[in-house]
Amino acid sequence: MATKIIPITDGRRDLLRLAKEARENLDRFVFTRNGKPEVILLNFEDYEDLLETLEIYETPGLVETLEQRRKEIKEGHSISGQDVFADA
């Protein structure tokens, strides 16, 4: 899997080949116009994964809760996995 940057005019000319590479090799393509990023080509599975991640991060309070848990772990206020599943 690689991200490749190419001019949009080259991408237009090679779109079918690039789409195949995105699908088969999981490559991603950033198309530029005048050296600036304009659009991206990626396989559908990556696209769905990105949407799912966005939905998770849009869950009210989730980011704050994760940051708080990270802080607690860093301060040593956590329970080991072995203790969590001791009675399982």
ZALO-273789 format. One record per residue (C-alpha): residue number from 1; residue in three letters; x, y, z. Coordinates in steps of 0.1 Angstrom, whole numbers, plus 5000, padded with zeros to 4 digits. Layout:
<pt nr="NUM" rest="ALA" px="X" py="Y" pz="Z"/>
...
# end
This chain:
<pt nr="1" rest="MET" px="5000" py="5000" pz="5000"/>
<pt nr="2" rest="ALA" px="5014" py="5033" pz="4989"/>
<pt nr="3" rest="THR" px="5003" py="5069" pz="4984"/>
<pt nr="4" rest="LYS" px="5013" py="5082" pz="4951"/>
<pt nr="5" rest="ILE" px="5011" py="5119" pz="4941"/>
<pt nr="6" rest="ILE" px="5004" py="5126" pz="4904"/>
<pt nr="7" rest="PRO" px="4992" py="5155" pz="4883"/>
<pt nr="8" rest="ILE" px="4955" py="5153" pz="4876"/>
<pt nr="9" rest="THR" px="4961" py="5153" pz="4838"/>
<pt nr="10" rest="ASP" px="4981" py="5121" pz="4841"/>
<pt nr="11" rest="GLY" px="4954" py="5106" pz="4864"/>
<pt nr="12" rest="ARG" px="4927" py="5114" pz="4838"/>
<pt nr="13" rest="ARG" px="4947" py="5097" pz="4811"/>
<pt nr="14" rest="ASP" px="4955" py="5066" pz="4833"/>
<pt nr="15" rest="LEU" px="4923" py="5064" pz="4853"/>
<pt nr="16" rest="LEU" px="4914" py="5028" pz="4846"/>
<pt nr="17" rest="ARG" px="4949" py="5016" pz="4854"/>
<pt nr="18" rest="LEU" px="4951" py="5036" pz="4886"/>
<pt nr="19" rest="ALA" px="4917" py="5024" pz="4897"/>
<pt nr="20" rest="LYS" px="4929" py="4988" pz="4892"/>
<pt nr="21" rest="GLU" px="4960" py="4995" pz="4913"/>
<pt nr="22" rest="ALA" px="4939" py="5011" pz="4940"/>
<pt nr="23" rest="ARG" px="4916" py="4981" pz="4941"/>
<pt nr="24" rest="GLU" px="4943" py="4953" pz="4938"/>
<pt nr="25" rest="ASN" px="4973" py="4969" pz="4955"/>
<pt nr="26" rest="LEU" px="4955" py="4991" pz="4980"/>
<pt nr="27" rest="ASP" px="4974" py="5021" pz="4965"/>
<pt nr="28" rest="ARG" px="4961" py="5056" pz="4971"/>
<pt nr="29" rest="PHE" px="4965" py="5084" pz="4946"/>
<pt nr="30" rest="VAL" px="4966" py="5121" pz="4953"/>
<pt nr="31" rest="PHE" px="4959" py="5141" pz="4922"/>
<pt nr="32" rest="THR" px="4973" py="5176" pz="4920"/>
<pt nr="33" rest="ARG" px="4966" py="5206" pz="4900"/>
<pt nr="34" rest="ASN" px="4994" py="5232" pz="4898"/>
<pt nr="35" rest="GLY" px="5012" py="5212" pz="4925"/>
<pt nr="36" rest="LYS" px="4984" py="5214" pz="4950"/>
<pt nr="37" rest="PRO" px="4963" py="5184" pz="4962"/>
<pt nr="38" rest="GLU" px="4929" py="5184" pz="4945"/>
<pt nr="39" rest="VAL" px="4913" py="5149" pz="4948"/>
<pt nr="40" rest="ILE" px="4921" py="5114" pz="4960"/>
<pt nr="41" rest="LEU" px="4915" py="5080" pz="4945"/>
<pt nr="42" rest="LEU" px="4913" py="5051" pz="4970"/>
<pt nr="43" rest="ASN" px="4897" py="5017" pz="4970"/>
<pt nr="44" rest="PHE" px="4861" py="5013" pz="4983"/>
<pt nr="45" rest="GLU" px="4871" py="4994" pz="5014"/>
<pt nr="46" rest="ASP" px="4894" py="5022" pz="5025"/>
<pt nr="47" rest="TYR" px="4867" py="5047" pz="5019"/>
<pt nr="48" rest="GLU" px="4842" py="5027" pz="5040"/>
<pt nr="49" rest="ASP" px="4868" py="5024" pz="5068"/>
<pt nr="50" rest="LEU" px="4873" py="5062" pz="5068"/>
<pt nr="51" rest="LEU" px="4835" py="5068" pz="5070"/>
<pt nr="52" rest="GLU" px="4833" py="5043" pz="5099"/>
<pt nr="53" rest="THR" px="4861" py="5060" pz="5117"/>
<pt nr="54" rest="LEU" px="4845" py="5094" pz="5113"/>
<pt nr="55" rest="GLU" px="4812" py="5080" pz="5127"/>
<pt nr="56" rest="ILE" px="4831" py="5067" pz="5157"/>
<pt nr="57" rest="TYR" px="4848" py="5101" pz="5164"/>
<pt nr="58" rest="GLU" px="4815" py="5119" pz="5160"/>
<pt nr="59" rest="THR" px="4801" py="5100" pz="5190"/>
<pt nr="60" rest="PRO" px="4794" py="5126" pz="5216"/>
<pt nr="61" rest="GLY" px="4820" py="5125" pz="5244"/>
<pt nr="62" rest="LEU" px="4841" py="5097" pz="5229"/>
<pt nr="63" rest="VAL" px="4873" py="5116" pz="5222"/>
<pt nr="64" rest="GLU" px="4872" py="5132" pz="5257"/>
<pt nr="65" rest="THR" px="4866" py="5098" pz="5273"/>
<pt nr="66" rest="LEU" px="4895" py="5082" pz="5254"/>
<pt nr="67" rest="GLU" px="4918" py="5111" pz="5263"/>
<pt nr="68" rest="GLN" px="4908" py="5107" pz="5300"/>
<pt nr="69" rest="ARG" px="4914" py="5069" pz="5299"/>
<pt nr="70" rest="ARG" px="4948" py="5075" pz="5283"/>
<pt nr="71" rest="LYS" px="4957" py="5100" pz="5310"/>
<pt nr="72" rest="GLU" px="4946" py="5075" pz="5337"/>
<pt nr="73" rest="ILE" px="4967" py="5047" pz="5322"/>
<pt nr="74" rest="LYS" px="4998" py="5070" pz="5320"/>
<pt nr="75" rest="GLU" px="4993" py="5079" pz="5357"/>
<pt nr="76" rest="GLY" px="4991" py="5042" pz="5366"/>
<pt nr="77" rest="HIS" px="4954" py="5041" pz="5373"/>
<pt nr="78" rest="SER" px="4945" py="5011" pz="5352"/>
<pt nr="79" rest="ILE" px="4935" py="4974" pz="5356"/>
<pt nr="80" rest="SER" px="4956" py="4948" pz="5338"/>
<pt nr="81" rest="GLY" px="4939" py="4925" pz="5313"/>
<pt nr="82" rest="GLN" px="4947" py="4895" pz="5335"/>
<pt nr="83" rest="ASP" px="4928" py="4911" pz="5364"/>
<pt nr="84" rest="VAL" px="4898" py="4920" pz="5341"/>
<pt nr="85" rest="PHE" px="4894" py="4884" pz="5329"/>
<pt nr="86" rest="ALA" px="4905" py="4867" pz="5362"/>
<pt nr="87" rest="ASP" px="4869" py="4855" pz="5369"/>
<pt nr="88" rest="ALA" px="4860" py="4846" pz="5333"/>
# end
